[in-house]
Amino acid sequence: MIDLANEHAVAIEINGGAAQCREYREATSAFFGLAREMDARFTITADAHHPDDMARLDLALDWTHAPGIHDERLLTAHELRERQRRKIVCSASQEFGPH
């Protein structure tokens, strides 16, 4: 799964909502460590459905330290915007390209 994620430039999500559960953190810690060793990129999310849930983002960010994921492995807002721009350009070229 990690090879496929890397091959297709898909980031691995570290979810702050799920990170509230100790069992989930324990079960996925080795996976995140392996993904780090395989040079995967990561995103962090809060899984927030209410403004009070935004603290989960801090939990997800703190959780990245356990498997040794450094900030440079996290996708930046700039990278996300660039990916979105490329996707839009690609979609437009497919829509208006030769048929």
C-alpha positions in Angstrom: 0.0 0.0 0.0 2.8 2.4 0.8 4.6 1.6 -2.5 1.4 2.4 -4.3 0.9 5.6 -2.4 4.4 6.7 -3.2 4.1 5.7 -6.9 0.9 7.8 -7.3 2.1 10.7 -5.1 -0.6 10.0 -2.5 0.0 11.1 1.1 -0.6 9.0 4.1 -3.1 10.6 6.5 -2.4 11.0 10.2 -5.9 11.6 11.7 -6.2 13.5 14.9 -9.7 12.1 15.5 -8.5 8.6 15.5 -5.3 9.5 17.4 -7.5 10.1 20.5 -7.7 6.3 20.8 -4.6 4.7 22.4 -5.4 1.3 20.7 -5.4 3.0 17.2 -2.2 4.8 17.9 -0.5 1.5 19.0 -1.9 -0.4 16.0 -0.8 2.1 13.4 2.5 3.3 14.8 4.5 0.6 13.1 2.7 1.3 9.8 3.6 5.0 10.0 7.2 4.2 10.9 7.4 1.9 7.9 5.9 4.6 5.7 8.5 7.1 7.0 11.3 4.6 6.2 9.9 4.2 2.7 9.9 8.0 2.2 6.2 8.5 2.1 4.7 11.9 2.5 2.0 12.6 5.1 -0.9 14.9 5.8 -2.3 15.6 9.2 -6.0 16.1 9.8 -8.2 17.0 12.8 -11.3 15.0 11.7 -13.1 18.0 13.0 -16.9 18.2 12.7 -17.2 21.0 15.2 -14.9 24.0 16.0 -14.1 22.4 19.4 -12.6 19.4 17.6 -9.7 21.5 16.1 -7.5 20.6 19.0 -7.2 17.2 17.4 -4.9 18.8 14.8 -2.4 19.4 17.6 -2.8 15.8 18.7 -2.1 14.6 15.1 0.9 16.8 14.8 2.3 15.6 18.2 1.7 12.0 17.1 4.0 12.4 14.1 7.0 12.5 16.5 6.5 9.0 17.8 7.4 7.2 14.5 10.0 9.9 13.7 8.1 11.8 11.1 9.7 15.2 10.6 8.0 18.3 9.3 9.6 18.1 5.9 7.7 14.8 5.3 4.4 16.7 5.8 2.7 18.1 2.7 2.6 21.9 2.8 -0.4 24.1 1.9 1.7 25.3 -1.1 2.1 21.6 -2.3 -1.6 20.9 -1.8 -2.5 24.0 -3.9 -0.1 23.0 -6.6 -1.5 19.5 -6.7 -5.0 20.9 -7.0 -3.9 23.3 -9.8 -2.4 20.4 -11.7 -5.5 18.3 -11.3 -7.7 21.1 -12.6 -5.4 21.7 -15.6 -5.3 17.9 -16.3 -9.1 17.7 -16.0 -9.6 20.6 -18.4 -7.2 19.2 -20.9 -9.0 15.9 -20.9 -12.4 17.6 -21.2 -11.4 19.9 -24.1 -8.7 17.8 -25.7 -9.1 15.8 -28.9 -11.9 13.2 -28.9 
